[in-house]
Amino acid sequence: MFTSLPVTAALTAPAEVPAGGRFEDDWQGPDNQGDYVTIVPAGSPEGSYESYFDTRNGSPGTLVAPAESGAFEVRYVSGQSAKTLSSSPIRVR
């Protein structure tokens, strides 16, 4: 018998970053082909992305915060399905 387990991922993003600033994000996940970590406005539709890095480059990766302030999310996204596997809130000030 074959049992399928859910794919999981985890992110460790800072709680707050300056607008336009670079920051590192530690991640854990399946690291499948095409997987990436991105920052997007909070509540953005699946598949949205702005600054991103490919997980194939290892952890941590570097993102650039948007130039505008507000509520955002750092997301680990599956390259196979474009679905968010994990997200972490982040405030851009």
VMD Tcl script that builds the backbone (N, CA, C; Angstrom):
set m [mol new atoms 279]
animate dup $m
set s [atomselect $m all]
$s set {name element resname resid chain x y z} {
  {N N MET 1 A 0.837 -1.167 0.000}
  {CA C MET 1 A 0.000 0.000 0.000}
  {C C MET 1 A 0.887 1.237 0.000}
  {N N PHE 2 A 0.470 2.245 -0.729}
  {CA C PHE 2 A 1.198 3.506 -0.846}
  {C C PHE 2 A 0.468 4.570 -0.033}
  {N N THR 3 A 1.197 5.274 0.819}
  {CA C THR 3 A 0.607 6.339 1.617}
  {C C THR 3 A 1.227 7.665 1.195}
  {N N SER 4 A 0.402 8.619 0.880}
  {CA C SER 4 A 0.862 9.940 0.477}
  {C C SER 4 A 0.857 10.861 1.688}
  {N N LEU 5 A 1.968 11.529 1.915}
  {CA C LEU 5 A 2.077 12.480 3.019}
  {C C LEU 5 A 2.041 13.895 2.467}
  {N N PRO 6 A 1.486 14.846 3.210}
  {CA C PRO 6 A 1.464 16.227 2.728}
  {C C PRO 6 A 2.877 16.808 2.654}
  {N N VAL 7 A 3.095 17.651 1.673}
  {CA C VAL 7 A 4.374 18.333 1.522}
  {C C VAL 7 A 4.352 19.545 2.434}
  {N N THR 8 A 5.414 19.723 3.195}
  {CA C THR 8 A 5.462 20.848 4.118}
  {C C THR 8 A 6.686 21.715 3.869}
  {N N ALA 9 A 6.592 22.935 4.328}
  {CA C ALA 9 A 7.695 23.884 4.235}
  {C C ALA 9 A 7.606 24.817 5.433}
  {N N ALA 10 A 8.710 25.471 5.765}
  {CA C ALA 10 A 8.740 26.419 6.875}
  {C C ALA 10 A 9.645 27.592 6.511}
  {N N LEU 11 A 9.279 28.765 6.999}
  {CA C LEU 11 A 10.032 29.991 6.737}
  {C C LEU 11 A 10.383 30.667 8.054}
  {N N THR 12 A 11.522 31.355 8.073}
  {CA C THR 12 A 11.911 32.158 9.223}
  {C C THR 12 A 12.258 33.553 8.711}
  {N N ALA 13 A 11.235 34.363 8.542}
  {CA C ALA 13 A 11.424 35.729 8.039}
  {C C ALA 13 A 11.419 36.696 9.217}
  {N N PRO 14 A 12.102 37.830 9.092}
  {CA C PRO 14 A 12.020 38.832 10.155}
  {C C PRO 14 A 10.600 39.381 10.248}
  {N N ALA 15 A 10.228 39.913 11.389}
  {CA C ALA 15 A 8.886 40.462 11.574}
  {C C ALA 15 A 8.698 41.768 10.809}
  {N N GLU 16 A 9.798 42.519 10.648}
  {CA C GLU 16 A 9.720 43.833 10.017}
  {C C GLU 16 A 11.014 44.131 9.273}
  {N N VAL 17 A 10.883 44.788 8.118}
  {CA C VAL 17 A 12.052 45.177 7.322}
  {C C VAL 17 A 11.817 46.581 6.759}
  {N N PRO 18 A 12.893 47.307 6.444}
  {CA C PRO 18 A 12.726 48.633 5.847}
  {C C PRO 18 A 12.319 48.528 4.372}
  {N N ALA 19 A 11.524 49.467 3.900}
  {CA C ALA 19 A 11.107 49.509 2.502}
  {C C ALA 19 A 12.338 49.540 1.601}
  {N N GLY 20 A 12.340 48.687 0.597}
  {CA C GLY 20 A 13.439 48.624 -0.362}
  {C C GLY 20 A 14.689 47.927 0.151}
  {N N GLY 21 A 14.670 47.467 1.392}
  {CA C GLY 21 A 15.850 46.833 1.983}
  {C C GLY 21 A 15.973 45.356 1.616}
  {N N ARG 22 A 17.186 44.884 1.634}
  {CA C ARG 22 A 17.458 43.465 1.411}
  {C C ARG 22 A 17.410 42.751 2.755}
  {N N PHE 23 A 16.898 41.517 2.758}
  {CA C PHE 23 A 16.863 40.733 3.985}
  {C C PHE 23 A 16.969 39.259 3.646}
  {N N GLU 24 A 17.468 38.492 4.617}
  {CA C GLU 24 A 17.616 37.047 4.435}
  {C C GLU 24 A 16.424 36.322 5.025}
  {N N ASP 25 A 16.107 35.198 4.414}
  {CA C ASP 25 A 15.037 34.339 4.901}
  {C C ASP 25 A 15.553 32.903 4.915}
  {N N ASP 26 A 15.510 32.283 6.103}
  {CA C ASP 26 A 15.829 30.861 6.217}
  {C C ASP 26 A 14.584 30.077 5.841}
  {N N TRP 27 A 14.763 28.975 5.164}
  {CA C TRP 27 A 13.613 28.165 4.773}
  {C C TRP 27 A 13.949 26.688 4.898}
  {N N GLN 28 A 12.917 25.883 5.039}
  {CA C GLN 28 A 13.008 24.426 4.972}
  {C C GLN 28 A 11.858 23.987 4.087}
  {N N GLY 29 A 12.104 23.037 3.232}
  {CA C GLY 29 A 11.041 22.574 2.350}
  {C C GLY 29 A 11.534 21.471 1.448}
  {N N PRO 30 A 10.678 21.050 0.524}
  {CA C PRO 30 A 11.035 19.929 -0.335}
  {C C PRO 30 A 12.139 20.259 -1.334}
  {N N ASP 31 A 12.333 21.535 -1.664}
  {CA C ASP 31 A 13.352 21.955 -2.626}
  {C C ASP 31 A 13.222 21.199 -3.945}
  {N N ASN 32 A 11.995 21.079 -4.420}
  {CA C ASN 32 A 11.767 20.447 -5.724}
  {C C ASN 32 A 12.103 21.419 -6.841}
  {N N GLN 33 A 12.240 20.902 -8.022}
  {CA C GLN 33 A 12.564 21.731 -9.178}
  {C C GLN 33 A 11.549 22.864 -9.314}
  {N N GLY 34 A 12.045 24.079 -9.419}
  {CA C GLY 34 A 11.198 25.250 -9.611}
  {C C GLY 34 A 10.644 25.870 -8.349}
  {N N ASP 35 A 10.882 25.281 -7.176}
  {CA C ASP 35 A 10.387 25.873 -5.927}
  {C C ASP 35 A 11.084 27.214 -5.696}
  {N N TYR 36 A 10.342 28.153 -5.104}
  {CA C TYR 36 A 10.928 29.465 -4.824}
  {C C TYR 36 A 10.292 30.094 -3.598}
  {N N VAL 37 A 10.959 31.115 -3.068}
  {CA C VAL 37 A 10.466 31.908 -1.945}
  {C C VAL 37 A 10.297 33.328 -2.456}
  {N N THR 38 A 9.172 33.952 -2.125}
  {CA C THR 38 A 8.868 35.292 -2.626}
  {C C THR 38 A 8.246 36.147 -1.534}
  {N N ILE 39 A 8.186 37.442 -1.775}
  {CA C ILE 39 A 7.456 38.363 -0.892}
  {C C ILE 39 A 6.365 39.003 -1.732}
  {N N VAL 40 A 5.138 39.032 -1.179}
  {CA C VAL 40 A 3.982 39.587 -1.886}
  {C C VAL 40 A 3.100 40.343 -0.893}
  {N N PRO 41 A 2.249 41.249 -1.382}
  {CA C PRO 41 A 1.304 41.902 -0.481}
  {C C PRO 41 A 0.424 40.858 0.209}
  {N N ALA 42 A 0.129 41.062 1.478}
  {CA C ALA 42 A -0.712 40.132 2.239}
  {C C ALA 42 A -2.026 39.893 1.499}
  {N N GLY 43 A -2.422 38.633 1.395}
  {CA C GLY 43 A -3.678 38.275 0.750}
  {C C GLY 43 A -3.621 38.167 -0.762}
  {N N SER 44 A -2.426 38.265 -1.349}
  {CA C SER 44 A -2.299 38.150 -2.812}
  {C C SER 44 A -2.759 36.780 -3.284}
  {N N PRO 45 A -3.288 36.683 -4.510}
  {CA C PRO 45 A -3.724 35.394 -5.040}
  {C C PRO 45 A -2.556 34.418 -5.194}
  {N N GLU 46 A -2.885 33.126 -5.173}
  {CA C GLU 46 A -1.874 32.087 -5.425}
  {C C GLU 46 A -1.161 32.396 -6.737}
  {N N GLY 47 A 0.121 32.127 -6.782}
  {CA C GLY 47 A 0.908 32.337 -7.993}
  {C C GLY 47 A 1.483 33.738 -8.121}
  {N N SER 48 A 1.096 34.652 -7.240}
  {CA C SER 48 A 1.659 36.004 -7.269}
  {C C SER 48 A 3.107 35.950 -6.787}
  {N N TYR 49 A 3.931 36.817 -7.334}
  {CA C TYR 49 A 5.304 36.913 -6.838}
  {C C TYR 49 A 5.868 38.279 -7.170}
  {N N GLU 50 A 6.814 38.692 -6.366}
  {CA C GLU 50 A 7.569 39.914 -6.614}
  {C C GLU 50 A 9.040 39.513 -6.508}
  {N N SER 51 A 9.786 40.110 -5.583}
  {CA C SER 51 A 11.163 39.671 -5.378}
  {C C SER 51 A 11.133 38.198 -4.969}
  {N N TYR 52 A 12.019 37.378 -5.517}
  {CA C TYR 52 A 12.037 35.957 -5.174}
  {C C TYR 52 A 13.438 35.388 -5.314}
  {N N PHE 53 A 13.629 34.200 -4.728}
  {CA C PHE 53 A 14.845 33.437 -4.974}
  {C C PHE 53 A 14.462 31.975 -5.132}
  {N N ASP 54 A 15.240 31.261 -5.941}
  {CA C ASP 54 A 15.031 29.829 -6.143}
  {C C ASP 54 A 15.604 29.066 -4.959}
  {N N THR 55 A 14.879 28.062 -4.488}
  {CA C THR 55 A 15.362 27.280 -3.347}
  {C C THR 55 A 16.593 26.457 -3.710}
  {N N ARG 56 A 16.819 26.190 -4.976}
  {CA C ARG 56 A 17.984 25.387 -5.379}
  {C C ARG 56 A 19.303 26.050 -4.978}
  {N N ASN 57 A 19.241 27.362 -4.676}
  {CA C ASN 57 A 20.444 28.086 -4.261}
  {C C ASN 57 A 20.738 27.953 -2.774}
  {N N GLY 58 A 19.895 27.230 -2.031}
  {CA C GLY 58 A 20.146 26.962 -0.624}
  {C C GLY 58 A 19.532 27.981 0.318}
  {N N SER 59 A 19.639 27.650 1.595}
  {CA C SER 59 A 19.092 28.494 2.658}
  {C C SER 59 A 20.240 29.058 3.477}
  {N N PRO 60 A 20.191 30.323 3.837}
  {CA C PRO 60 A 19.119 31.271 3.578}
  {C C PRO 60 A 19.216 31.847 2.166}
  {N N GLY 61 A 18.142 32.508 1.760}
  {CA C GLY 61 A 18.119 33.241 0.499}
  {C C GLY 61 A 17.853 34.701 0.797}
  {N N THR 62 A 18.086 35.553 -0.190}
  {CA C THR 62 A 17.924 36.991 -0.005}
  {C C THR 62 A 16.762 37.519 -0.842}
  {N N LEU 63 A 15.913 38.316 -0.209}
  {CA C LEU 63 A 14.800 38.991 -0.872}
  {C C LEU 63 A 14.982 40.492 -0.740}
  {N N VAL 64 A 14.316 41.239 -1.615}
  {CA C VAL 64 A 14.299 42.693 -1.532}
  {C C VAL 64 A 12.876 43.112 -1.188}
  {N N ALA 65 A 12.730 43.862 -0.108}
  {CA C ALA 65 A 11.412 44.335 0.313}
  {C C ALA 65 A 10.871 45.336 -0.702}
  {N N PRO 66 A 9.567 45.361 -0.888}
  {CA C PRO 66 A 8.968 46.367 -1.773}
  {C C PRO 66 A 9.290 47.787 -1.307}
  {N N ALA 67 A 9.173 48.741 -2.208}
  {CA C ALA 67 A 9.471 50.138 -1.890}
  {C C ALA 67 A 8.369 50.769 -1.048}
  {N N GLU 68 A 7.146 50.216 -1.106}
  {CA C GLU 68 A 6.046 50.771 -0.326}
  {C C GLU 68 A 5.900 50.024 0.988}
  {N N SER 69 A 5.417 50.716 2.010}
  {CA C SER 69 A 5.235 50.084 3.314}
  {C C SER 69 A 3.885 49.399 3.375}
  {N N GLY 70 A 3.745 48.488 4.345}
  {CA C GLY 70 A 2.477 47.803 4.538}
  {C C GLY 70 A 2.658 46.370 4.979}
  {N N ALA 71 A 1.559 45.619 4.921}
  {CA C ALA 71 A 1.547 44.214 5.321}
  {C C ALA 71 A 1.843 43.328 4.114}
  {N N PHE 72 A 2.798 42.434 4.282}
  {CA C PHE 72 A 3.218 41.522 3.222}
  {C C PHE 72 A 3.319 40.112 3.776}
  {N N GLU 73 A 3.595 39.165 2.895}
  {CA C GLU 73 A 3.826 37.774 3.266}
  {C C GLU 73 A 5.065 37.280 2.534}
  {N N VAL 74 A 5.885 36.508 3.223}
  {CA C VAL 74 A 6.932 35.743 2.576}
  {C C VAL 74 A 6.335 34.356 2.358}
  {N N ARG 75 A 6.439 33.846 1.136}
  {CA C ARG 75 A 5.815 32.560 0.798}
  {C C ARG 75 A 6.824 31.586 0.196}
  {N N TYR 76 A 6.712 30.317 0.623}
  {CA C TYR 76 A 7.416 29.220 -0.040}
  {C C TYR 76 A 6.409 28.663 -1.038}
  {N N VAL 77 A 6.768 28.668 -2.327}
  {CA C VAL 77 A 5.839 28.274 -3.385}
  {C C VAL 77 A 6.382 27.063 -4.136}
  {N N SER 78 A 5.502 26.102 -4.364}
  {CA C SER 78 A 5.841 24.910 -5.139}
  {C C SER 78 A 5.984 25.277 -6.609}
  {N N GLY 79 A 7.104 24.914 -7.200}
  {CA C GLY 79 A 7.310 25.152 -8.622}
  {C C GLY 79 A 6.461 24.244 -9.494}
  {N N GLN 80 A 5.984 23.149 -8.935}
  {CA C GLN 80 A 5.187 22.197 -9.703}
  {C C GLN 80 A 3.727 22.619 -9.790}
  {N N SER 81 A 3.190 23.191 -8.709}
  {CA C SER 81 A 1.761 23.520 -8.686}
  {C C SER 81 A 1.475 25.013 -8.516}
  {N N ALA 82 A 2.504 25.811 -8.239}
  {CA C ALA 82 A 2.373 27.250 -7.947}
  {C C ALA 82 A 1.531 27.496 -6.702}
  {N N LYS 83 A 1.398 26.489 -5.827}
  {CA C LYS 83 A 0.656 26.640 -4.576}
  {C C LYS 83 A 1.612 27.025 -3.450}
  {N N THR 84 A 1.106 27.837 -2.538}
  {CA C THR 84 A 1.871 28.240 -1.362}
  {C C THR 84 A 1.909 27.083 -0.374}
  {N N LEU 85 A 3.119 26.654 -0.006}
  {CA C LEU 85 A 3.279 25.574 0.967}
  {C C LEU 85 A 3.439 26.116 2.379}
  {N N SER 86 A 3.916 27.348 2.493}
  {CA C SER 86 A 4.095 27.977 3.802}
  {C C SER 86 A 4.138 29.483 3.593}
  {N N SER 87 A 3.668 30.240 4.579}
  {CA C SER 87 A 3.764 31.697 4.495}
  {C C SER 87 A 4.044 32.265 5.877}
  {N N SER 88 A 4.646 33.433 5.887}
  {CA C SER 88 A 4.989 34.113 7.126}
  {C C SER 88 A 4.707 35.603 6.954}
  {N N PRO 89 A 3.956 36.223 7.868}
  {CA C PRO 89 A 3.676 37.656 7.733}
  {C C PRO 89 A 4.938 38.477 7.961}
  {N N ILE 90 A 5.025 39.591 7.272}
  {CA C ILE 90 A 6.153 40.513 7.426}
  {C C ILE 90 A 5.636 41.931 7.189}
  {N N ARG 91 A 6.133 42.860 7.962}
  {CA C ARG 91 A 5.733 44.256 7.825}
  {C C ARG 91 A 6.868 45.017 7.168}
  {N N VAL 92 A 6.541 45.780 6.128}
  {CA C VAL 92 A 7.513 46.652 5.473}
  {C C VAL 92 A 7.220 48.059 5.962}
  {N N ARG 93 A 8.260 48.712 6.492}
  {CA C ARG 93 A 8.067 50.067 7.062}
  {C C ARG 93 A 8.830 51.107 6.283}
}
mol reanalyze $m
mol bondsrecalc $m
mol representation Tube
mol addrep $m
